[in-house]
Amino acid sequence: MSRIRSFIKSDEAIAVTEYGLLIALIALMLVGAVTLFGSKISSWFTARTNSITSV
């Protein structure tokens, strides 16, 4: 238990927390981008796939 307390008080714990928050923010941005542009991206890939297979 004392090892956990010392880790929480150390600078490493702060850095790990910051990286965790940064990763969560990036994940939320990716989910938002896919939600907003998902159908457009899907239709773009479908059009490219059809042009490649039809050649």
mmCIF entry with sequence, helices, sheets and N, C-alpha, C, O atoms, coordinates in Angstrom:
data_MODEL
# 
_entry.id   MODEL 
# 
_entity.id                         1 
_entity.type                       polymer 
_entity.pdbx_number_of_molecules   1 
# 
_entity_poly.entity_id                      1 
_entity_poly.type                           'polypeptide(L)' 
_entity_poly.nstd_linkage                   no 
_entity_poly.nstd_monomer                   no 
_entity_poly.pdbx_seq_one_letter_code       MSRIRSFIKSDEAIAVTEYGLLIALIALMLVGAVTLFGSKISSWFTARTNSITSV 
_entity_poly.pdbx_seq_one_letter_code_can   MSRIRSFIKSDEAIAVTEYGLLIALIALMLVGAVTLFGSKISSWFTARTNSITSV 
_entity_poly.pdbx_strand_id                 A 
# 
loop_
_entity_poly_seq.entity_id 
_entity_poly_seq.num 
_entity_poly_seq.mon_id 
_entity_poly_seq.hetero 
1 1  MET n 
1 2  SER n 
1 3  ARG n 
1 4  ILE n 
1 5  ARG n 
1 6  SER n 
1 7  PHE n 
1 8  ILE n 
1 9  LYS n 
1 10 SER n 
1 11 ASP n 
1 12 GLU n 
1 13 ALA n 
1 14 ILE n 
1 15 ALA n 
1 16 VAL n 
1 17 THR n 
1 18 GLU n 
1 19 TYR n 
1 20 GLY n 
1 21 LEU n 
1 22 LEU n 
1 23 ILE n 
1 24 ALA n 
1 25 LEU n 
1 26 ILE n 
1 27 ALA n 
1 28 LEU n 
1 29 MET n 
1 30 LEU n 
1 31 VAL n 
1 32 GLY n 
1 33 ALA n 
1 34 VAL n 
1 35 THR n 
1 36 LEU n 
1 37 PHE n 
1 38 GLY n 
1 39 SER n 
1 40 LYS n 
1 41 ILE n 
1 42 SER n 
1 43 SER n 
1 44 TRP n 
1 45 PHE n 
1 46 THR n 
1 47 ALA n 
1 48 ARG n 
1 49 THR n 
1 50 ASN n 
1 51 SER n 
1 52 ILE n 
1 53 THR n 
1 54 SER n 
1 55 VAL n 
# 
_struct_asym.id          A 
_struct_asym.entity_id   1 
# 
loop_
_struct_conf.conf_type_id 
_struct_conf.id 
_struct_conf.pdbx_PDB_helix_id 
_struct_conf.beg_label_comp_id 
_struct_conf.beg_label_asym_id 
_struct_conf.beg_label_seq_id 
_struct_conf.pdbx_beg_PDB_ins_code 
_struct_conf.end_label_comp_id 
_struct_conf.end_label_asym_id 
_struct_conf.end_label_seq_id 
_struct_conf.pdbx_end_PDB_ins_code 
_struct_conf.beg_auth_comp_id 
_struct_conf.beg_auth_asym_id 
_struct_conf.beg_auth_seq_id 
_struct_conf.end_auth_comp_id 
_struct_conf.end_auth_asym_id 
_struct_conf.end_auth_seq_id 
_struct_conf.pdbx_PDB_helix_class 
_struct_conf.details 
_struct_conf.pdbx_PDB_helix_length 
HELX_P HELX_P1 AA1 SER A 2  ? LYS A 9  ? SER A 2  LYS A 9  1 ? 8  
HELX_P HELX_P2 AA2 ASP A 11 ? THR A 53 ? ASP A 11 THR A 53 1 ? 43 
# 
_struct_conf_type.id          HELX_P 
_struct_conf_type.criteria    ? 
_struct_conf_type.reference   ? 
# 
loop_
_atom_site.group_PDB 
_atom_site.id 
_atom_site.type_symbol 
_atom_site.label_atom_id 
_atom_site.label_alt_id 
_atom_site.label_comp_id 
_atom_site.label_asym_id 
_atom_site.label_entity_id 
_atom_site.label_seq_id 
_atom_site.pdbx_PDB_ins_code 
_atom_site.Cartn_x 
_atom_site.Cartn_y 
_atom_site.Cartn_z 
_atom_site.occupancy 
_atom_site.B_iso_or_equiv 
_atom_site.pdbx_formal_charge 
_atom_site.auth_seq_id 
_atom_site.auth_comp_id 
_atom_site.auth_asym_id 
_atom_site.auth_atom_id 
_atom_site.pdbx_PDB_model_num 
ATOM 1   N N  . MET A 1 1  ? 0.814   -1.187 0.000   1.00 0.00 ? 1  MET A N  1 
ATOM 2   C CA . MET A 1 1  ? 0.000   0.000  0.000   1.00 0.00 ? 1  MET A CA 1 
ATOM 3   C C  . MET A 1 1  ? 0.862   1.257  0.000   1.00 0.00 ? 1  MET A C  1 
ATOM 4   O O  . MET A 1 1  ? 0.497   2.265  -0.605  1.00 0.00 ? 1  MET A O  1 
ATOM 5   N N  . SER A 1 2  ? 1.992   1.196  0.671   1.00 0.00 ? 2  SER A N  1 
ATOM 6   C CA . SER A 1 2  ? 2.859   2.377  0.711   1.00 0.00 ? 2  SER A CA 1 
ATOM 7   C C  . SER A 1 2  ? 3.475   2.654  -0.655  1.00 0.00 ? 2  SER A C  1 
ATOM 8   O O  . SER A 1 2  ? 3.748   3.806  -0.991  1.00 0.00 ? 2  SER A O  1 
ATOM 9   N N  . ARG A 1 3  ? 3.694   1.601  -1.444  1.00 0.00 ? 3  ARG A N  1 
ATOM 10  C CA . ARG A 1 3  ? 4.225   1.799  -2.801  1.00 0.00 ? 3  ARG A CA 1 
ATOM 11  C C  . ARG A 1 3  ? 3.217   2.551  -3.665  1.00 0.00 ? 3  ARG A C  1 
ATOM 12  O O  . ARG A 1 3  ? 3.598   3.390  -4.481  1.00 0.00 ? 3  ARG A O  1 
ATOM 13  N N  . ILE A 1 4  ? 1.944   2.253  -3.488  1.00 0.00 ? 4  ILE A N  1 
ATOM 14  C CA . ILE A 1 4  ? 0.896   2.943  -4.255  1.00 0.00 ? 4  ILE A CA 1 
ATOM 15  C C  . ILE A 1 4  ? 0.833   4.408  -3.847  1.00 0.00 ? 4  ILE A C  1 
ATOM 16  O O  . ILE A 1 4  ? 0.738   5.291  -4.699  1.00 0.00 ? 4  ILE A O  1 
ATOM 17  N N  . ARG A 1 5  ? 0.884   4.662  -2.559  1.00 0.00 ? 5  ARG A N  1 
ATOM 18  C CA . ARG A 1 5  ? 0.860   6.043  -2.080  1.00 0.00 ? 5  ARG A CA 1 
ATOM 19  C C  . ARG A 1 5  ? 2.055   6.835  -2.585  1.00 0.00 ? 5  ARG A C  1 
ATOM 20  O O  . ARG A 1 5  ? 1.916   7.991  -2.984  1.00 0.00 ? 5  ARG A O  1 
ATOM 21  N N  . SER A 1 6  ? 3.231   6.214  -2.568  1.00 0.00 ? 6  SER A N  1 
ATOM 22  C CA . SER A 1 6  ? 4.421   6.934  -3.045  1.00 0.00 ? 6  SER A CA 1 
ATOM 23  C C  . SER A 1 6  ? 4.344   7.188  -4.547  1.00 0.00 ? 6  SER A C  1 
ATOM 24  O O  . SER A 1 6  ? 4.814   8.220  -5.028  1.00 0.00 ? 6  SER A O  1 
ATOM 25  N N  . PHE A 1 7  ? 3.747   6.242  -5.296  1.00 0.00 ? 7  PHE A N  1 
ATOM 26  C CA . PHE A 1 7  ? 3.593   6.455  -6.736  1.00 0.00 ? 7  PHE A CA 1 
ATOM 27  C C  . PHE A 1 7  ? 2.635   7.606  -7.016  1.00 0.00 ? 7  PHE A C  1 
ATOM 28  O O  . PHE A 1 7  ? 2.884   8.433  -7.893  1.00 0.00 ? 7  PHE A O  1 
ATOM 29  N N  . ILE A 1 8  ? 1.545   7.650  -6.269  1.00 0.00 ? 8  ILE A N  1 
ATOM 30  C CA . ILE A 1 8  ? 0.556   8.707  -6.474  1.00 0.00 ? 8  ILE A CA 1 
ATOM 31  C C  . ILE A 1 8  ? 1.157   10.078 -6.186  1.00 0.00 ? 8  ILE A C  1 
ATOM 32  O O  . ILE A 1 8  ? 0.819   11.053 -6.857  1.00 0.00 ? 8  ILE A O  1 
ATOM 33  N N  . LYS A 1 9  ? 2.031   10.162 -5.211  1.00 0.00 ? 9  LYS A N  1 
ATOM 34  C CA . LYS A 1 9  ? 2.650   11.433 -4.853  1.00 0.00 ? 9  LYS A CA 1 
ATOM 35  C C  . LYS A 1 9  ? 3.819   11.800 -5.757  1.00 0.00 ? 9  LYS A C  1 
ATOM 36  O O  . LYS A 1 9  ? 4.267   12.947 -5.733  1.00 0.00 ? 9  LYS A O  1 
ATOM 37  N N  . SER A 1 10 ? 4.320   10.873 -6.543  1.00 0.00 ? 10 SER A N  1 
ATOM 38  C CA . SER A 1 10 ? 5.499   11.132 -7.364  1.00 0.00 ? 10 SER A CA 1 
ATOM 39  C C  . SER A 1 10 ? 5.136   11.891 -8.649  1.00 0.00 ? 10 SER A C  1 
ATOM 40  O O  . SER A 1 10 ? 3.968   12.010 -9.019  1.00 0.00 ? 10 SER A O  1 
ATOM 41  N N  . ASP A 1 11 ? 6.169   12.389 -9.301  1.00 0.00 ? 11 ASP A N  1 
ATOM 42  C CA . ASP A 1 11 ? 5.974   13.094 -10.569 1.00 0.00 ? 11 ASP A CA 1 
ATOM 43  C C  . ASP A 1 11 ? 5.550   12.150 -11.685 1.00 0.00 ? 11 ASP A C  1 
ATOM 44  O O  . ASP A 1 11 ? 4.877   12.568 -12.627 1.00 0.00 ? 11 ASP A O  1 
ATOM 45  N N  . GLU A 1 12 ? 5.934   10.890 -11.590 1.00 0.00 ? 12 GLU A N  1 
ATOM 46  C CA . GLU A 1 12 ? 5.553   9.922  -12.618 1.00 0.00 ? 12 GLU A CA 1 
ATOM 47  C C  . GLU A 1 12 ? 4.034   9.768  -12.693 1.00 0.00 ? 12 GLU A C  1 
ATOM 48  O O  . GLU A 1 12 ? 3.466   9.636  -13.778 1.00 0.00 ? 12 GLU A O  1 
ATOM 49  N N  . ALA A 1 13 ? 3.396   9.786  -11.550 1.00 0.00 ? 13 ALA A N  1 
ATOM 50  C CA . ALA A 1 13 ? 1.934   9.645  -11.535 1.00 0.00 ? 13 ALA A CA 1 
ATOM 51  C C  . ALA A 1 13 ? 1.275   10.823 -12.244 1.00 0.00 ? 13 ALA A C  1 
ATOM 52  O O  . ALA A 1 13 ? 0.274   10.657 -12.941 1.00 0.00 ? 13 ALA A O  1 
ATOM 53  N N  . ILE A 1 14 ? 1.839   12.004 -12.061 1.00 0.00 ? 14 ILE A N  1 
ATOM 54  C CA . ILE A 1 14 ? 1.295   13.184 -12.737 1.00 0.00 ? 14 ILE A CA 1 
ATOM 55  C C  . ILE A 1 14 ? 1.466   13.046 -14.241 1.00 0.00 ? 14 ILE A C  1 
ATOM 56  O O  . ILE A 1 14 ? 0.550   13.359 -15.001 1.00 0.00 ? 14 ILE A O  1 
ATOM 57  N N  . ALA A 1 15 ? 2.633   12.580 -14.676 1.00 0.00 ? 15 ALA A N  1 
ATOM 58  C CA . ALA A 1 15 ? 2.886   12.413 -16.106 1.00 0.00 ? 15 ALA A CA 1 
ATOM 59  C C  . ALA A 1 15 ? 1.970   11.352 -16.701 1.00 0.00 ? 15 ALA A C  1 
ATOM 60  O O  . ALA A 1 15 ? 1.441   11.531 -17.798 1.00 0.00 ? 15 ALA A O  1 
ATOM 61  N N  . VAL A 1 16 ? 1.782   10.256 -15.989 1.00 0.00 ? 16 VAL A N  1 
ATOM 62  C CA . VAL A 1 16 ? 0.901   9.192  -16.473 1.00 0.00 ? 16 VAL A CA 1 
ATOM 63  C C  . VAL A 1 16 ? -0.527  9.712  -16.603 1.00 0.00 ? 16 VAL A C  1 
ATOM 64  O O  . VAL A 1 16 ? -1.222  9.396  -17.568 1.00 0.00 ? 16 VAL A O  1 
ATOM 65  N N  . THR A 1 17 ? -0.956  10.497 -15.642 1.00 0.00 ? 17 THR A N  1 
ATOM 66  C CA . THR A 1 17 ? -2.300  11.078 -15.698 1.00 0.00 ? 17 THR A CA 1 
ATOM 67  C C  . THR A 1 17 ? -2.443  12.012 -16.887 1.00 0.00 ? 17 THR A C  1 
ATOM 68  O O  . THR A 1 17 ? -3.459  11.985 -17.582 1.00 0.00 ? 17 THR A O  1 
ATOM 69  N N  . GLU A 1 18 ? -1.440  12.830 -17.124 1.00 0.00 ? 18 GLU A N  1 
ATOM 70  C CA . GLU A 1 18 ? -1.493  13.757 -18.259 1.00 0.00 ? 18 GLU A CA 1 
ATOM 71  C C  . GLU A 1 18 ? -1.539  13.002 -19.579 1.00 0.00 ? 18 GLU A C  1 
ATOM 72  O O  . GLU A 1 18 ? -2.304  13.360 -20.475 1.00 0.00 ? 18 GLU A O  1 
ATOM 73  N N  . TYR A 1 19 ? -0.725  11.962 -19.701 1.00 0.00 ? 19 TYR A N  1 
ATOM 74  C CA . TYR A 1 19 ? -0.753  11.170 -20.932 1.00 0.00 ? 19 TYR A CA 1 
ATOM 75  C C  . TYR A 1 19 ? -2.095  10.476 -21.106 1.00 0.00 ? 19 TYR A C  1 
ATOM 76  O O  . TYR A 1 19 ? -2.605  10.378 -22.222 1.00 0.00 ? 19 TYR A O  1 
ATOM 77  N N  . GLY A 1 20 ? -2.663  10.000 -20.021 1.00 0.00 ? 20 GLY A N  1 
ATOM 78  C CA . GLY A 1 20 ? -3.978  9.364  -20.094 1.00 0.00 ? 20 GLY A CA 1 
ATOM 79  C C  . GLY A 1 20 ? -5.049  10.330 -20.565 1.00 0.00 ? 20 GLY A C  1 
ATOM 80  O O  . GLY A 1 20 ? -5.894  9.984  -21.390 1.00 0.00 ? 20 GLY A O  1 
ATOM 81  N N  . LEU A 1 21 ? -5.007  11.553 -20.030 1.00 0.00 ? 21 LEU A N  1 
ATOM 82  C CA . LEU A 1 21 ? -5.973  12.564 -20.463 1.00 0.00 ? 21 LEU A CA 1 
ATOM 83  C C  . LEU A 1 21 ? -5.752  12.952 -21.919 1.00 0.00 ? 21 LEU A C  1 
ATOM 84  O O  . LEU A 1 21 ? -6.715  13.175 -22.653 1.00 0.00 ? 21 LEU A O  1 
ATOM 85  N N  . LEU A 1 22 ? -4.517  13.033 -22.336 1.00 0.00 ? 22 LEU A N  1 
ATOM 86  C CA . LEU A 1 22 ? -4.217  13.369 -23.725 1.00 0.00 ? 22 LEU A CA 1 
ATOM 87  C C  . LEU A 1 22 ? -4.725  12.283 -24.674 1.00 0.00 ? 22 LEU A C  1 
ATOM 88  O O  . LEU A 1 22 ? -5.303  12.585 -25.718 1.00 0.00 ? 22 LEU A O  1 
ATOM 89  N N  . ILE A 1 23 ? -4.508  11.032 -24.310 1.00 0.00 ? 23 ILE A N  1 
ATOM 90  C CA . ILE A 1 23 ? -4.990  9.917  -25.141 1.00 0.00 ? 23 ILE A CA 1 
ATOM 91  C C  . ILE A 1 23 ? -6.518  9.917  -25.193 1.00 0.00 ? 23 ILE A C  1 
ATOM 92  O O  . ILE A 1 23 ? -7.103  9.663  -26.246 1.00 0.00 ? 23 ILE A O  1 
ATOM 93  N N  . ALA A 1 24 ? -7.164  10.201 -24.064 1.00 0.00 ? 24 ALA A N  1 
ATOM 94  C CA . ALA A 1 24 ? -8.626  10.254 -24.047 1.00 0.00 ? 24 ALA A CA 1 
ATOM 95  C C  . ALA A 1 24 ? -9.143  11.383 -24.928 1.00 0.00 ? 24 ALA A C  1 
ATOM 96  O O  . ALA A 1 24 ? -10.139 11.211 -25.630 1.00 0.00 ? 24 ALA A O  1 
ATOM 97  N N  . LEU A 1 25 ? -8.480  12.534 -24.902 1.00 0.00 ? 25 LEU A N  1 
ATOM 98  C CA . LEU A 1 25 ? -8.890  13.658 -25.742 1.00 0.00 ? 25 LEU A CA 1 
ATOM 99  C C  . LEU A 1 25 ? -8.733  13.323 -27.223 1.00 0.00 ? 25 LEU A C  1 
ATOM 100 O O  . LEU A 1 25 ? -9.612  13.639 -28.025 1.00 0.00 ? 25 LEU A O  1 
ATOM 101 N N  . ILE A 1 26 ? -7.639  12.698 -27.585 1.00 0.00 ? 26 ILE A N  1 
ATOM 102 C CA . ILE A 1 26 ? -7.420  12.312 -28.982 1.00 0.00 ? 26 ILE A CA 1 
ATOM 103 C C  . ILE A 1 26 ? -8.470  11.293 -29.418 1.00 0.00 ? 26 ILE A C  1 
ATOM 104 O O  . ILE A 1 26 ? -8.990  11.369 -30.532 1.00 0.00 ? 26 ILE A O  1 
ATOM 105 N N  . ALA A 1 27 ? -8.779  10.344 -28.542 1.00 0.00 ? 27 ALA A N  1 
ATOM 106 C CA . ALA A 1 27 ? -9.802  9.342  -28.868 1.00 0.00 ? 27 ALA A CA 1 
ATOM 107 C C  . ALA A 1 27 ? -11.164 9.999  -29.082 1.00 0.00 ? 27 ALA A C  1 
ATOM 108 O O  . ALA A 1 27 ? -11.892 9.637  -30.006 1.00 0.00 ? 27 ALA A O  1 
ATOM 109 N N  . LEU A 1 28 ? -11.506 10.958 -28.231 1.00 0.00 ? 28 LEU A N  1 
ATOM 110 C CA . LEU A 1 28 ? -12.779 11.663 -28.401 1.00 0.00 ? 28 LEU A CA 1 
ATOM 111 C C  . LEU A 1 28 ? -12.815 12.451 -29.706 1.00 0.00 ? 28 LEU A C  1 
ATOM 112 O O  . LEU A 1 28 ? -13.850 12.509 -30.370 1.00 0.00 ? 28 LEU A O  1 
ATOM 113 N N  . MET A 1 29 ? -11.690 13.057 -30.073 1.00 0.00 ? 29 MET A N  1 
ATOM 114 C CA . MET A 1 29 ? -11.637 13.792 -31.334 1.00 0.00 ? 29 MET A CA 1 
ATOM 115 C C  . MET A 1 29 ? -11.799 12.850 -32.524 1.00 0.00 ? 29 MET A C  1 
ATOM 116 O O  . MET A 1 29 ? -12.476 13.191 -33.494 1.00 0.00 ? 29 MET A O  1 
ATOM 117 N N  . LEU A 1 30 ? -11.185 11.670 -32.459 1.00 0.00 ? 30 LEU A N  1 
ATOM 118 C CA . LEU A 1 30 ? -11.329 10.701 -33.547 1.00 0.00 ? 30 LEU A CA 1 
ATOM 119 C C  . LEU A 1 30 ? -12.766 10.200 -33.662 1.00 0.00 ? 30 LEU A C  1 
ATOM 120 O O  . LEU A 1 30 ? -13.294 10.060 -34.766 1.00 0.00 ? 30 LEU A O  1 
ATOM 121 N N  . VAL A 1 31 ? -13.388 9.934  -32.536 1.00 0.00 ? 31 VAL A N  1 
ATOM 122 C CA . VAL A 1 31 ? -14.785 9.492  -32.562 1.00 0.00 ? 31 VAL A CA 1 
ATOM 123 C C  . VAL A 1 31 ? -15.670 10.590 -33.146 1.00 0.00 ? 31 VAL A C  1 
ATOM 124 O O  . VAL A 1 31 ? -16.570 10.306 -33.936 1.00 0.00 ? 31 VAL A O  1 
ATOM 125 N N  . GLY A 1 32 ? -15.421 11.829 -32.764 1.00 0.00 ? 32 GLY A N  1 
ATOM 126 C CA . GLY A 1 32 ? -16.184 12.944 -33.312 1.00 0.00 ? 32 GLY A CA 1 
ATOM 127 C C  . GLY A 1 32 ? -15.990 13.103 -34.806 1.00 0.00 ? 32 GLY A C  1 
ATOM 128 O O  . GLY A 1 32 ? -16.952 13.346 -35.534 1.00 0.00 ? 32 GLY A O  1 
ATOM 129 N N  . ALA A 1 33 ? -14.754 12.968 -35.272 1.00 0.00 ? 33 ALA A N  1 
ATOM 130 C CA . ALA A 1 33 ? -14.475 13.095 -36.702 1.00 0.00 ? 33 ALA A CA 1 
ATOM 131 C C  . ALA A 1 33 ? -15.147 11.979 -37.486 1.00 0.00 ? 33 ALA A C  1 
ATOM 132 O O  . ALA A 1 33 ? -15.709 12.224 -38.553 1.00 0.00 ? 33 ALA A O  1 
ATOM 133 N N  . VAL A 1 34 ? -15.095 10.759 -36.971 1.00 0.00 ? 34 VAL A N  1 
ATOM 134 C CA . VAL A 1 34 ? -15.738 9.642  -37.667 1.00 0.00 ? 34 VAL A CA 1 
ATOM 135 C C  . VAL A 1 34 ? -17.250 9.821  -37.663 1.00 0.00 ? 34 VAL A C  1 
ATOM 136 O O  . VAL A 1 34 ? -17.921 9.487  -38.639 1.00 0.00 ? 34 VAL A O  1 
ATOM 137 N N  . THR A 1 35 ? -17.782 10.342 -36.578 1.00 0.00 ? 35 THR A N  1 
ATOM 138 C CA . THR A 1 35 ? -19.233 10.583 -36.514 1.00 0.00 ? 35 THR A CA 1 
ATOM 139 C C  . THR A 1 35 ? -19.655 11.635 -37.528 1.00 0.00 ? 35 THR A C  1 
ATOM 140 O O  . THR A 1 35 ? -20.665 11.475 -38.213 1.00 0.00 ? 35 THR A O  1 
ATOM 141 N N  . LEU A 1 36 ? -18.879 12.712 -37.622 1.00 0.00 ? 36 LEU A N  1 
ATOM 142 C CA . LEU A 1 36 ? -19.240 13.785 -38.549 1.00 0.00 ? 36 LEU A CA 1 
ATOM 143 C C  . LEU A 1 36 ? -19.000 13.420 -40.006 1.00 0.00 ? 36 LEU A C  1 
ATOM 144 O O  . LEU A 1 36 ? -19.831 13.712 -40.866 1.00 0.00 ? 36 LEU A O  1 
ATOM 145 N N  . PHE A 1 37 ? -17.876 12.788 -40.283 1.00 0.00 ? 37 PHE A N  1 
ATOM 146 C CA . PHE A 1 37 ? -17.477 12.560 -41.668 1.00 0.00 ? 37 PHE A CA 1 
ATOM 147 C C  . PHE A 1 37 ? -17.513 11.099 -42.081 1.00 0.00 ? 37 PHE A C  1 
ATOM 148 O O  . PHE A 1 37 ? -17.011 10.752 -43.150 1.00 0.00 ? 37 PHE A O  1 
ATOM 149 N N  . GLY A 1 38 ? -18.088 10.244 -41.266 1.00 0.00 ? 38 GLY A N  1 
ATOM 150 C CA . GLY A 1 38 ? -18.080 8.806  -41.535 1.00 0.00 ? 38 GLY A CA 1 
ATOM 151 C C  . GLY A 1 38 ? -18.706 8.430  -42.860 1.00 0.00 ? 38 GLY A C  1 
ATOM 152 O O  . GLY A 1 38 ? -18.125 7.648  -43.613 1.00 0.00 ? 38 GLY A O  1 
ATOM 153 N N  . SER A 1 39 ? -19.867 8.962  -43.164 1.00 0.00 ? 39 SER A N  1 
ATOM 154 C CA . SER A 1 39 ? -20.542 8.590  -44.409 1.00 0.00 ? 39 SER A CA 1 
ATOM 155 C C  . SER A 1 39 ? -19.800 9.149  -45.623 1.00 0.00 ? 39 SER A C  1 
ATOM 156 O O  . SER A 1 39 ? -19.745 8.504  -46.670 1.00 0.00 ? 39 SER A O  1 
ATOM 157 N N  . LYS A 1 40 ? -19.228 10.349 -45.484 1.00 0.00 ? 40 LYS A N  1 
ATOM 158 C CA . LYS A 1 40 ? -18.471 10.918 -46.605 1.00 0.00 ? 40 LYS A CA 1 
ATOM 159 C C  . LYS A 1 40 ? -17.202 10.117 -46.862 1.00 0.00 ? 40 LYS A C  1 
ATOM 160 O O  . LYS A 1 40 ? -16.843 9.870  -48.013 1.00 0.00 ? 40 LYS A O  1 
ATOM 161 N N  . ILE A 1 41 ? -16.531 9.714  -45.806 1.00 0.00 ? 41 ILE A N  1 
ATOM 162 C CA . ILE A 1 41 ? -15.312 8.903  -45.949 1.00 0.00 ? 41 ILE A CA 1 
ATOM 163 C C  . ILE A 1 41 ? -15.657 7.556  -46.556 1.00 0.00 ? 41 ILE A C  1 
ATOM 164 O O  . ILE A 1 41 ? -14.942 7.060  -47.426 1.00 0.00 ? 41 ILE A O  1 
ATOM 165 N N  . SER A 1 42 ? -16.739 6.969  -46.103 1.00 0.00 ? 42 SER A N  1 
ATOM 166 C CA . SER A 1 42 ? -17.167 5.671  -46.628 1.00 0.00 ? 42 SER A CA 1 
ATOM 167 C C  . SER A 1 42 ? -17.488 5.760  -48.111 1.00 0.00 ? 42 SER A C  1 
ATOM 168 O O  . SER A 1 42 ? -17.075 4.896  -48.884 1.00 0.00 ? 42 SER A O  1 
ATOM 169 N N  . SER A 1 43 ? -18.211 6.780  -48.518 1.00 0.00 ? 43 SER A N  1 
ATOM 170 C CA . SER A 1 43 ? -18.542 6.916  -49.943 1.00 0.00 ? 43 SER A CA 1 
ATOM 171 C C  . SER A 1 43 ? -17.298 7.222  -50.771 1.00 0.00 ? 43 SER A C  1 
ATOM 172 O O  . SER A 1 43 ? -17.208 6.791  -51.921 1.00 0.00 ? 43 SER A O  1 
ATOM 173 N N  . TRP A 1 44 ? -16.337 7.958  -50.210 1.00 0.00 ? 44 TRP A N  1 
ATOM 174 C CA . TRP A 1 44 ? -15.085 8.248  -50.920 1.00 0.00 ? 44 TRP A CA 1 
ATOM 175 C C  . TRP A 1 44 ? -14.309 6.959  -51.162 1.00 0.00 ? 44 TRP A C  1 
ATOM 176 O O  . TRP A 1 44 ? -13.819 6.726  -52.267 1.00 0.00 ? 44 TRP A O  1 
ATOM 177 N N  . PHE A 1 45 ? -14.193 6.107  -50.116 1.00 0.00 ? 45 PHE A N  1 
ATOM 178 C CA . PHE A 1 45 ? -13.488 4.837  -50.279 1.00 0.00 ? 45 PHE A CA 1 
ATOM 179 C C  . PHE A 1 45 ? -14.227 3.911  -51.238 1.00 0.00 ? 45 PHE A C  1 
ATOM 180 O O  . PHE A 1 45 ? -13.592 3.190  -52.008 1.00 0.00 ? 45 PHE A O  1 
ATOM 181 N N  . THR A 1 46 ? -15.555 3.921  -51.203 1.00 0.00 ? 46 THR A N  1 
ATOM 182 C CA . THR A 1 46 ? -16.340 3.094  -52.121 1.00 0.00 ? 46 THR A CA 1 
ATOM 183 C C  . THR A 1 46 ? -16.108 3.527  -53.558 1.00 0.00 ? 46 THR A C  1 
ATOM 184 O O  . THR A 1 46 ? -15.938 2.684  -54.439 1.00 0.00 ? 46 THR A O  1 
ATOM 185 N N  . ALA A 1 47 ? -16.098 4.817  -53.805 1.00 0.00 ? 47 ALA A N  1 
ATOM 186 C CA . ALA A 1 47 ? -15.854 5.331  -55.160 1.00 0.00 ? 47 ALA A CA 1 
ATOM 187 C C  . ALA A 1 47 ? -14.460 4.954  -55.635 1.00 0.00 ? 47 ALA A C  1 
ATOM 188 O O  . ALA A 1 47 ? -14.284 4.561  -56.788 1.00 0.00 ? 47 ALA A O  1 
ATOM 189 N N  . ARG A 1 48 ? -13.470 5.068  -54.763 1.00 0.00 ? 48 ARG A N  1 
ATOM 190 C CA . ARG A 1 48 ? -12.092 4.701  -55.144 1.00 0.00 ? 48 ARG A CA 1 
ATOM 191 C C  . ARG A 1 48 ? -11.963 3.202  -55.404 1.00 0.00 ? 48 ARG A C  1 
ATOM 192 O O  . ARG A 1 48 ? -11.282 2.777  -56.337 1.00 0.00 ? 48 ARG A O  1 
ATOM 193 N N  . THR A 1 49 ? -12.620 2.417  -54.574 1.00 0.00 ? 49 THR A N  1 
ATOM 194 C CA . THR A 1 49 ? -12.581 0.969  -54.748 1.00 0.00 ? 49 THR A CA 1 
ATOM 195 C C  . THR A 1 49 ? -13.241 0.573  -56.062 1.00 0.00 ? 49 THR A C  1 
ATOM 196 O O  . THR A 1 49 ? -12.730 -0.287 -56.778 1.00 0.00 ? 49 THR A O  1 
ATOM 197 N N  . ASN A 1 50 ? -14.365 1.190  -56.382 1.00 0.00 ? 50 ASN A N  1 
ATOM 198 C CA . ASN A 1 50 ? -15.054 0.884  -57.632 1.00 0.00 ? 50 ASN A CA 1 
ATOM 199 C C  . ASN A 1 50 ? -14.226 1.302  -58.836 1.00 0.00 ? 50 ASN A C  1 
ATOM 200 O O  . ASN A 1 50 ? -14.230 0.614  -59.857 1.00 0.00 ? 50 ASN A O  1 
ATOM 201 N N  . SER A 1 51 ? -13.515 2.422  -58.731 1.00 0.00 ? 51 SER A N  1 
ATOM 202 C CA . SER A 1 51 ? -12.687 2.852  -59.868 1.00 0.00 ? 51 SER A CA 1 
ATOM 203 C C  . SER A 1 51 ? -11.492 1.940  -60.058 1.00 0.00 ? 51 SER A C  1 
ATOM 204 O O  . SER A 1 51 ? -11.046 1.740  -61.188 1.00 0.00 ? 51 SER A O  1 
ATOM 205 N N  . ILE A 1 52 ? -10.960 1.380  -58.976 1.00 0.00 ? 52 ILE A N  1 
ATOM 206 C CA . ILE A 1 52 ? -9.829  0.479  -59.103 1.00 0.00 ? 52 ILE A CA 1 
ATOM 207 C C  . ILE A 1 52 ? -10.268 -0.860 -59.678 1.00 0.00 ? 52 ILE A C  1 
ATOM 208 O O  . ILE A 1 52 ? -9.593  -1.408 -60.550 1.00 0.00 ? 52 ILE A O  1 
ATOM 209 N N  . THR A 1 53 ? -11.387 -1.393 -59.202 1.00 0.00 ? 53 THR A N  1 
ATOM 210 C CA . THR A 1 53 ? -11.836 -2.707 -59.657 1.00 0.00 ? 53 THR A CA 1 
ATOM 211 C C  . THR A 1 53 ? -12.426 -2.660 -61.061 1.00 0.00 ? 53 THR A C  1 
ATOM 212 O O  . THR A 1 53 ? -12.487 -3.695 -61.725 1.00 0.00 ? 53 THR A O  1 
ATOM 213 N N  . SER A 1 54 ? -12.866 -1.488 -61.538 1.00 0.00 ? 54 SER A N  1 
ATOM 214 C CA . SER A 1 54 ? -13.456 -1.416 -62.856 1.00 0.00 ? 54 SER A CA 1 
ATOM 215 C C  . SER A 1 54 ? -12.410 -1.195 -63.956 1.00 0.00 ? 54 SER A C  1 
ATOM 216 O O  . SER A 1 54 ? -12.720 -1.286 -65.143 1.00 0.00 ? 54 SER A O  1 
ATOM 217 N N  . VAL A 1 55 ? -11.186 -0.907 -63.554 1.00 0.00 ? 55 VAL A N  1 
ATOM 218 C CA . VAL A 1 55 ? -10.134 -0.667 -64.560 1.00 0.00 ? 55 VAL A CA 1 
ATOM 219 C C  . VAL A 1 55 ? -9.569  -1.942 -65.061 1.00 0.00 ? 55 VAL A C  1 
ATOM 220 O O  . VAL A 1 55 ? -8.677  -1.932 -65.909 1.00 0.00 ? 55 VAL A O  1 
# 
